Amino acid sequence: MTIRFAFAAPALTLGCALSAPALAQGPQSAAIDAAATNIVVTGAGKSTGGDIATLDLTSPAAAASTAAIPVGNGAGAVDIGVSSVVAVAAAAAAQGAPPARDERFSVVLNQDSFFGFYPTFNGLIPVSEKVDFSFYGIMWTTSDFSSATGFGSDLWTEFGIGANFYAADGKLQIKPQVGITNGALLSRGNLGRGPRNTTTTLNGGNTFDGIVPSLTVNYSDDKFEGEFYAGYYAALRNRSENVGALDFLHTWINAGYKFSKNFSAGGHIEFLANTRVDLPRARAPNVYQWFGPYVQFSAKNGFFARFTGGVEEGGGAGGNRGDFYKLAVGLSF
């Protein structure tokens, strides 16, 4: 902003009426508007009255005119020239520019009564104003999902990519993804007789053991939070009646209330169903149905811990029954 004064008047009064949206943006936006305005004040004789000039920098008339405007009070008089076209353009750019999102990465350590211990990670890289590129991974460690050799090998490993879409001013996130599993669970590398009288096809785990299309929807505002997940695990290898490849549907939904910035609680429902088994006379039962509450503690630096527990119903004679529990501890940065 350039201002030059040359006058003999004892006082100068200038009133500028900025647009309401510009002022609503706060002091920083007002400073941007002022910096983009070139005001030159020079001596110009005497004023014939005590009028005060009022300039609306956002009006079309002001934008089109760059002529000097006489302003004065008392014995002195001044002329003001305003480059209002530049001011309006700068104000519009400042008000319309979206805030930049940072890249984010989350690591979560999970343990529950069915899947055992399984670390996960998820990364988000902004690619546009409302879209992130997403990538994730799950490192399953339970031997029940391996080729059952008894040596902790062929552990199930999942990796995938997708996109994360923002809506409702960022409160709602919709994330479709597609992953691949590597190991022996879906492709049934754990059938047949192997070492230590275990069941295995002796071919161990398979790359591209299965494919996992999934959808995750998250909602979070000042008071409420919620999440929906649905993923279909389909075998890609050994899909024959002689091996018994498996397909699963895994889904959950939870919702809760934020009692403070550090504590929230709510309810959790989760299902796991075996939807297909490629074996003669085989049936595909529900594996489990979980119902229970959760509590979560969060810190402003990105750490959180959530515990969930409750009743387990198998949904049939072949399903699990009893209680369930799961703990998740993570960090987002």
Long-range contacts (C-beta under 8 A, 24 or more apart in sequence): 1-34, 1-35, 1-36, 1-37, 1-38, 1-39, 2-38, 2-39, 2-40, 3-39, 3-40, 3-41, 4-40, 4-41, 4-42, 5-41, 5-78, 6-41, 6-42, 6-43, 7-41, 7-43, 7-76, 7-77, 7-78, 8-43, 8-75, 8-76, 9-72, 9-73, 9-74, 9-75, 9-76, 9-77, 9-78, 10-74, 10-75, 10-76, 11-73, 11-74, 12-41, 12-71, 12-72, 12-73, 12-76, 12-78, 13-52, 13-71, 13-73, 14-52, 14-53, 14-71, 14-80, 15-52, 15-53, 15-54, 16-54, 16-55, 16-57, 17-54, 17-55, 17-56, 18-56, 18-57, 18-58, 19-56, 19-57, 19-58, 19-91, 21-95, 22-58, 22-91, 22-95, 25-94, 25-95, 29-91, 29-94, 29-95, 32-90, 32-91, 32-94, 33-57, 33-87, 33-90, 33-91, 33-94, 35-90, 36-86, 36-87, 36-89, 36-90, 36-91, 37-82, 37-83, 37-84, 37-86, 37-87, 38-81, 38-82, 38-83, 38-86, 39-80, 39-81, 39-82, 40-79, 40-80, 40-81, 41-78, 41-79, 41-80, 42-78, 42-79, 43-76, 43-77, 43-78, 44-68, 44-70, 44-72, 44-77, 44-78, 44-79, 45-77, 46-72, 46-75, 46-76, 46-77, 47-71, 47-72, 47-73, 47-74, 47-76, 47-77, 50-74, 53-80, 55-80, 55-82, 55-84, 57-82, 57-84, 57-87, 57-88, 57-91, 58-88, 58-91, 63-88, 98-129, 100-126, 101-126, 101-132, 102-126, 104-332, 104-333, 105-332, 105-333, 106-330, 106-331, 106-332, 106-333, 107-330, 107-331, 108-328, 108-329, 108-330, 108-331, 109-328, 109-329, 109-330, 110-326, 110-327, 110-328, 111-326, 111-327, 112-324, 112-325, 112-326, 112-327, 113-312, 113-323, 113-324, 113-325, 113-326, 114-272, 114-287, 114-288, 114-320, 114-324, 115-140, 115-142, 116-140, 116-141, 116-142, 116-144, 117-141, 117-142, 118-142, 124-164, 130-165, 130-166, 130-167, 131-163, 131-164, 131-165, 131-166, 132-163, 132-164, 132-166, 133-161, 133-163, 133-164, 134-161, 134-162, 134-163, 134-164, 134-175, 134-177, 135-159, 135-160, 135-161, 135-162, 136-160, 136-161, 136-162, 136-177, 136-179, 140-183, 145-183, 145-184, 145-185, 146-183, 146-184, 146-185, 146-190, 146-205, 147-183, 147-184, 147-189, 147-190, 147-194, 147-200, 147-201, 147-204, 147-205, 148-184, 148-190, 148-194, 148-198, 148-199, 148-200, 149-194, 149-195, 149-196, 149-198, 149-200, 149-204, 150-195, 150-196, 150-198, 153-204, 153-205, 154-183, 154-184, 154-189, 154-204, 154-205, 155-183, 155-205, 156-181, 156-182, 156-183, 156-184, 156-185, 156-205, 156-209, 157-181, 157-182, 157-183, 158-182, 158-212, 160-212, 160-214, 162-214, 168-219, 171-219, 171-220, 171-221, 172-217, 172-218, 172-219, 173-216, 173-217, 173-218, 173-219, 174-215, 174-216, 174-217, 175-215, 175-216, 175-217, 175-218, 176-213, 176-214, 176-215, 177-213, 177-214, 177-215, 177-216, 178-211, 178-212, 178-213, 178-214, 179-211, 179-212, 179-214, 180-208, 180-209, 180-210, 180-211, 180-212, 180-236, 181-209, 181-210, 181-211, 181-212, 181-233, 182-206, 182-207, 182-208, 182-209, 183-209, 184-209, 185-209, 185-210, 185-246, 186-210, 186-233, 186-234, 186-235, 186-236, 186-237, 186-245, 186-246, 186-247, 186-248, 187-235, 187-236, 187-237, 187-238, 187-243, 187-245, 188-235, 188-238, 188-243, 188-244, 188-245, 188-246, 189-238, 191-243, 191-244, 201-238, 201-243, 206-237, 206-238, 208-236, 208-237, 209-235, 209-236, 209-237, 210-234, 210-235, 210-236, 210-237, 211-236, 222-258, 223-257, 223-258, 224-255, 224-256, 224-257, 224-258, 225-255, 225-256, 225-257, 225-258, 225-264, 225-266, 226-253, 226-254, 226-255, 226-256, 226-266, 227-252, 227-253, 227-254, 227-255, 228-252, 228-253, 229-253, 232-275, 235-278, 239-278, 240-278, 241-278, 241-279, 241-280, 243-278, 244-277, 244-278, 244-279, 244-282, 245-276, 245-277, 245-278, 246-274, 246-276, 246-277, 246-278, 247-274, 247-275, 247-276, 247-284, 248-272, 248-273, 248-274, 248-275, 248-287, 249-273, 249-275, 252-290, 254-294, 254-308, 256-294, 256-296, 261-298, 261-300, 262-297, 262-298, 262-299, 263-295, 263-296, 263-297, 263-298, 264-295, 264-296, 264-298, 265-293, 265-294, 265-295, 265-296, 266-293, 266-294, 267-291, 267-292, 267-293, 267-294, 268-292, 268-293, 268-294, 268-308, 268-310, 271-315, 273-315, 283-318, 285-314, 285-315, 285-316, 285-317, 285-318, 285-319, 286-314, 286-315, 286-316, 286-318, 286-319, 287-314, 287-319, 287-320, 288-312, 288-313, 288-314, 288-315, 288-319, 288-320, 288-324, 289-313, 289-314, 289-315, 289-319, 290-324, 292-324, 302-331, 302-332, 302-333, 303-330, 303-331, 304-328, 304-329, 304-330, 304-331, 304-332, 305-329, 305-330
